[in-house]
Amino acid sequence: MCSLKLLHTDEGMLSFKSVSHYYGLHTPLEAAALVGVDFELPRDSVLLVSGHVGSGKTTLALLAGKLLKPTMGEVRISDHMRPAVVFQVPEQQFFCETVTDEVLYGPRNFGIPDPEKAYDQAMKSVGLSPQVFADRSPFKLSGGEKRRIALACSLALSPDILILDEPETSLDDFGLYLLRILLEDLKGGMSLVLATHWPEFYLDFATHLLLLNEGKQAFFGTLEELLRGDHESIYNVLPKSKIMESAKRLFLSRGRLPRKIEELIVDEESDIKC
């Protein structure tokens, strides 16, 4: 099996060309995480990567962020595009003693102009005080605070592609509200890749969906293509929800995606509330 060829292309912002990835290759524990994934994502997109537990979402996120090399195939990223990844478990990306050092590590080592300003902006973006949290240990924060610090670390790099692995985990209602506001603000200035079990949370501003089933690509396309089609096999893989069903009814009846998530709130009879 061949190894990575990380290429640069102007065809799209990010593309996977027949990408497969195996863990424990050539050992008794060999397991296929991804098999033959093939898609091309345009610039200024918001891609939802969804599927059941173990479908390969995290592996795809790490490959897209250049933190893993595919066993087979090619991962292509446009010239001058900088990806940044926010891990599903924040502690896995922490290694500094203070929040300041953690968030500043990337800007200081990747030549970001005015790293201290990048620190202040990134912390404020995730709703945390740069001064209050400066000398605290990132390992001793609450689950929601850890997730926000991990996001701040990525934002401080001024990425062109922000890749988040299940960003909703450990967030309370206020944290989810801040996440929504932040991602809606970011989507105009960078492309987003969101690996999630909760695709309906982003239906009002996502552009594309990649659906994985046991490591294989079950669907890739725009949300319009998904909702317009009769994809029973796809809906068997998508997480079941009344909100997703309401999105399909809204699209088929009115020919458009929801403009805000509140349009998809449903009552007990699953009627759309306008």
C-alpha positions in Angstrom: 0.0 0.0 0.0 1.3 3.5 -0.9 1.7 6.3 1.6 0.6 9.9 1.6 1.1 12.3 -1.2 0.0 15.7 0.2 -0.6 17.8 -2.8 -1.8 21.3 -3.5 -4.5 22.1 -5.9 -6.7 24.9 -7.2 -9.6 22.5 -8.0 -11.2 22.9 -4.6 -10.4 23.9 -1.1 -10.0 20.3 0.2 -10.3 17.0 -1.7 -9.9 13.4 -0.8 -8.9 11.1 -3.8 -9.8 7.5 -3.1 -8.5 7.8 0.5 -8.3 4.8 2.8 -6.7 4.6 6.2 -5.9 1.5 8.3 -4.9 1.3 11.9 -2.6 -1.5 13.0 -1.6 -2.2 9.4 -0.1 -5.7 8.8 -0.8 -6.7 12.3 -3.5 -9.1 13.8 -5.3 -5.9 15.0 -5.5 -4.3 11.5 -8.7 -2.3 11.1 -10.0 -0.1 8.3 -11.1 3.3 9.5 -11.8 4.7 6.1 -12.2 3.0 2.7 -12.2 4.7 -0.7 -13.4 8.1 0.5 -13.6 10.5 -2.5 -14.9 14.1 -2.5 -14.0 17.6 -3.4 -15.1 20.5 -1.2 -15.4 24.0 -2.7 -14.0 27.1 -1.0 -16.1 28.9 1.6 -18.0 25.7 2.5 -19.4 24.3 5.7 -19.1 20.6 5.6 -20.9 18.3 8.1 -19.3 14.9 8.5 -21.8 12.5 10.1 -22.4 8.8 10.8 -22.7 6.4 13.6 -20.0 5.8 16.3 -17.0 4.2 14.7 -17.8 5.3 11.2 -14.5 7.2 10.7 -15.4 10.8 11.4 -12.4 11.5 13.7 -10.0 9.8 11.3 -11.3 11.9 8.4 -10.9 15.1 10.6 -7.3 14.2 11.4 -6.5 13.5 7.7 -8.1 16.8 6.6 -6.0 18.6 9.2 -2.8 16.9 8.0 -2.3 15.2 11.4 -2.5 11.7 9.8 -1.2 10.3 6.6 -3.6 8.1 4.6 -2.6 4.5 3.9 -3.8 4.8 0.3 -5.0 7.7 -1.9 -4.3 11.4 -1.8 -5.4 14.3 0.4 -5.2 17.6 -1.4 -5.3 21.1 0.1 -5.3 24.3 -1.9 -2.2 26.4 -1.9 -1.6 28.8 1.0 -4.5 27.2 3.0 -3.7 26.6 6.7 -5.9 24.0 8.5 -6.4 23.8 12.2 -8.0 21.0 14.1 -10.0 21.0 17.4 -9.8 17.6 19.0 -12.9 15.7 20.3 -11.1 15.3 23.7 -9.4 18.7 24.4 -6.8 17.2 26.8 -5.3 15.3 24.0 -4.0 18.5 22.4 -2.9 20.3 25.7 0.7 20.1 26.9 1.5 23.5 28.4 1.2 24.5 32.1 -0.9 27.7 31.5 -3.7 28.8 29.2 -1.6 31.6 27.9 1.3 29.3 26.9 -1.2 26.8 25.4 -3.0 29.3 23.2 0.2 31.2 22.3 2.2 28.0 21.3 0.8 28.0 17.8 1.2 31.7 16.9 4.7 31.8 18.4 5.9 28.7 16.4 4.1 29.4 13.1 5.1 33.0 12.7 1.7 34.6 13.3 2.1 38.4 13.6 1.5 39.9 17.0 0.8 36.6 18.9 -0.4 38.4 22.0 -3.1 40.1 20.0 -4.0 36.8 18.5 -4.3 35.4 22.1 -6.6 38.2 23.2 -8.9 37.9 20.1 -9.1 34.1 20.3 -10.0 34.1 24.0 -12.6 36.7 23.6 -14.1 34.9 20.5 -14.8 31.8 22.7 -16.3 33.9 25.5 -13.4 33.7 28.0 -11.5 36.5 29.6 -7.8 36.6 28.5 -6.8 38.0 31.9 -8.8 35.7 34.2 -7.7 32.5 32.5 -4.1 33.6 31.6 -2.3 31.7 34.4 -4.7 28.9 34.9 -3.9 25.3 34.0 -5.8 24.1 30.9 -6.0 20.7 32.5 -7.9 21.9 35.6 -10.7 23.7 33.8 -14.3 22.4 33.4 -15.2 20.3 30.4 -16.8 23.2 28.6 -13.9 25.6 29.4 -11.4 23.0 28.1 -13.3 22.8 24.8 -13.4 26.5 24.5 -9.6 26.8 25.2 -9.0 24.1 22.5 -11.0 26.1 20.1 -9.1 29.3 21.0 -5.8 27.5 20.3 -7.0 26.8 16.8 -8.4 30.3 16.2 -5.2 31.9 17.3 -3.5 30.3 14.2 -5.8 32.3 11.9 -6.7 29.2 9.9 -8.3 29.1 6.5 -9.9 25.7 7.3 -11.2 25.0 10.8 -11.9 21.3 11.5 -13.8 20.5 14.6 -14.4 17.0 16.0 -17.8 16.8 17.8 -17.5 20.4 19.1 -20.8 20.2 21.0 -19.4 17.7 23.5 -19.4 18.9 27.2 -21.0 22.3 26.4 -24.0 23.5 28.4 -26.8 25.5 26.8 -24.9 28.8 27.0 -21.8 27.1 25.6 -23.8 25.8 22.7 -25.3 29.2 22.1 -21.7 30.7 22.0 -20.6 27.9 19.6 -23.4 28.7 17.2 -22.8 32.4 17.2 -19.0 31.9 16.8 -19.3 29.4 13.9 -21.9 31.6 12.1 -19.4 34.5 12.4 -16.5 32.4 11.2 -18.1 30.8 8.2 -17.7 34.0 6.1 -14.0 34.1 6.6 -12.9 30.5 6.6 -14.2 27.0 5.6 -15.5 24.8 8.3 -15.4 21.0 8.6 -17.6 19.7 11.5 -17.5 16.1 12.5 -20.8 15.6 14.4 -23.5 13.3 15.6 -25.8 16.3 15.6 -26.0 17.6 11.9 -29.4 19.1 12.4 -27.8 21.7 14.8 -26.1 23.3 11.8 -28.7 22.8 9.1 -29.3 26.5 8.7 -25.8 27.4 7.7 -24.1 24.2 6.5 -23.5 23.8 2.8 -22.5 20.1 2.4 -22.8 16.8 4.1 -20.5 13.8 4.0 -22.1 10.7 5.5 -19.9 7.8 6.5 -21.1 4.2 7.2 -18.5 1.8 8.7 -15.7 3.8 7.1 -17.3 4.0 3.6 -18.8 7.0 2.0 -22.6 6.7 1.9 -23.3 10.2 0.6 -21.5 13.4 -0.3 -23.3 16.4 -1.7 -25.0 19.7 -0.9 -27.8 19.7 1.7 -30.2 20.6 -1.2 -29.2 17.4 -3.0 -29.7 15.4 0.2 -33.2 16.8 1.0 -34.3 16.7 -2.6 -33.6 13.1 -3.1 -35.3 9.9 -1.9 -32.3 8.4 -0.1 -33.9 5.8 2.3 -30.5 4.0 2.7 -28.9 7.4 3.7 -31.6 8.2 6.2 -31.1 4.8 7.8 -27.5 5.9 8.6 -28.2 9.5 9.5 -29.1 10.1 13.2 -32.9 10.0 13.5 -34.5 13.3 14.5 -37.7 15.2 14.0 -35.7 18.2 13.1 -34.1 16.4 10.1 -37.5 15.3 9.0 -38.8 18.8 9.3 -35.9 20.1 7.2 -36.8 17.8 4.4 -40.5 18.8 4.6 -39.6 22.5 4.6 -37.3 22.1 1.6 -39.8 20.1 -0.4 -42.7 22.4 0.4 -40.9 25.8 0.1 -37.9 25.0 -2.0 -35.3 26.4 0.4 -33.2 25.5 3.4 -34.1 26.9 6.9 -32.9 30.4 7.4 -32.7 29.9 11.2 -32.7 26.8 13.4 -36.0 28.0 15.0 -37.8 27.2 11.8 -37.2 23.5 12.5 -38.5 23.3 16.0 -41.4 20.8 15.9 -44.3 20.1 18.1 -45.6 16.7 19.2 -47.3 16.1 15.8 -43.9 17.1 14.1 -45.5 20.1 12.4 -43.1 22.9 11.3 -43.5 26.0 13.3 -42.9 29.1 11.2 
